[in-house]
C-alpha cells in the first residue's frame, strides 16, 4: 500500500515538474492539487513527507499571480475533512488563491464558507479565525440588499442562514466582537473582549492582519 501511494504521488510530482507554462501548471493543479493534499492523511510518514516536499516545490511555482488555484474545491475539501494537516494545507492554498479570483468568483464561495462555521470553530479556533477573516474580505467586496427586502431574504437563504441558524448566530456574534475590536500591539486585551477573542480577530498574532498597506492586510475602519 505504501509503495502504491508513493507511486501515485510520484506521478503527480512528475506532471507538475513537466509543466512548461503557467497555464499548464494551473490546469494540473486544478485537477490534482486537492486529491494530492488528501494524501496528507496517509498512515505512512514517507507518503506524507513526499506530499509536503511536492507542496514546497509548488509554492515556488505559484508565485506568479496569474496562476489560479482551485479555491472552491479546496474550500469544499476543508469543510469535508477533519484531518488537521489536510486542513492546514487547504487553508494555505485557499488564502493564496482567493485574491486571484474575480469578485464574482469570490462571492460564489460564501455559501460554502459560512456553512458549518460554528462547528469549524469547535474543531479549531485558529483555523476558523482564518475562515472568518476570509469571510470579512468577501463581505467587504459586496453590496448588501436593503434589510428585510426580498433580495435580503433571498441572500440569507443562499447563505443557508434560514436553516443554519447556529452559523448565523456565530457570525453575528463575531461581527459584534469585531465592532469592539481595535488593533493594539501594546495590549492583548480590549474592553469587552477576552484575550482569546482578540487573538482570534488578529489571526493569532499575525501582525499584518490589520495593515492595509501590506498585501492581504485589511482596514479595520472599512471592515467595520
Residue pairs with C-beta under 8 A, 6 or more apart in sequence:
1 44
2 44
2 46
2 47
5 39
5 42
5 44
5 47
6 44
6 46
6 47
6 50
8 39
9 36
9 39
9 47
9 50
9 51
9 54
10 50
12 32
12 36
12 54
13 50
13 54
13 57
15 28
15 32
16 25
16 28
16 29
16 32
16 54
16 57
16 58
16 61
17 57
19 25
19 28
19 61
22 64
22 66
22 67
25 61
25 62
25 67
26 67
26 68
26 69
29 58
29 62
29 67
29 69
29 70
30 68
30 69
30 70
30 73
33 58
33 69
33 70
33 73
33 74
33 93
34 70
34 73
34 74
34 77
34 90
36 51
36 54
36 55
37 51
37 55
37 74
37 77
37 86
37 89
37 90
37 93
38 77
38 81
38 86
39 47
39 48
39 51
40 48
40 51
40 52
40 83
40 85
40 86
40 89
41 81
41 83
41 85
41 86
42 48
42 51
48 85
55 89
61 67
62 69
62 96
65 99
65 100
66 100
67 100
68 97
68 100
68 101
69 93
69 94
69 96
69 97
69 100
70 97
71 93
71 94
71 97
71 98
71 101
71 105
71 109
72 108
72 109
72 112
74 90
74 93
74 94
74 97
75 90
75 94
75 109
75 112
75 113
76 112
77 86
77 90
78 86
78 87
78 90
78 91
78 94
79 112
79 115
79 116
79 120
81 87
81 90
82 123
84 124
84 127
87 124
87 127
88 127
91 127
91 130
91 131
94 134
95 130
95 134
95 216
98 106
98 109
98 134
98 137
99 215
99 216
103 141
103 142
106 137
106 138
106 141
107 138
107 141
107 142
109 138
110 135
110 138
110 158
110 159
111 158
111 159
111 160
113 131
113 134
113 135
113 138
114 135
114 159
114 160
114 161
114 164
114 167
114 171
115 160
115 164
115 167
116 164
116 167
117 128
117 131
117 132
117 135
117 167
117 170
117 171
118 166
118 167
118 169
118 170
119 166
120 127
120 128
120 131
121 128
121 170
125 196
125 200
126 204
128 200
129 199
129 200
129 201
129 203
129 204
130 203
132 171
132 174
132 200
133 203
133 209
133 218
135 171
136 178
136 218
136 223
137 218
140 218
140 222
140 223
144 152
144 155
145 151
145 152
145 154
145 155
146 152
156 162
156 168
159 168
160 167
161 167
161 168
174 200
174 201
177 192
177 193
177 197
177 201
178 201
178 223
178 224
179 224
180 190
180 191
180 192
180 193
181 190
181 193
181 197
181 198
181 201
181 220
182 190
182 220
183 202
183 209
183 210
183 220
184 190
185 207
188 195
188 198
188 199
189 195
189 198
190 198
193 201
199 205
201 209
202 209
202 210
203 209
208 214
208 216
208 217
209 217
209 218
210 217
210 218
210 219
210 220
211 217
212 218
212 219
212 222
